[in-house]
């Protein structure tokens, strides 16, 4: 099972990895019947915070204090519809 300490260690290691050394998501094969098994399968093959998609390196980060994604999406769609989004 992956805990916060393990995730923090993975994040530290992935910051130091060269792009060529990162796992390519195109090669990742996720297996397992339960969500937990699928997560473990993914984490066994890649780092959760840094990976590649083909030759493009990707780094995932999150702000610690911000509004929830649902609020950001709502604001985004309201801006597209000129405020008339229901």
Secondary structure, DSSP 4 states (H G I P E B T S, - for coil): ---HHHHHHHHHHHHHS-GGGSPBGGG-----SSHHHHHHHHHHHS-SSEEEETTEEEE----SS---HHHHHHHHHHHHTTT---
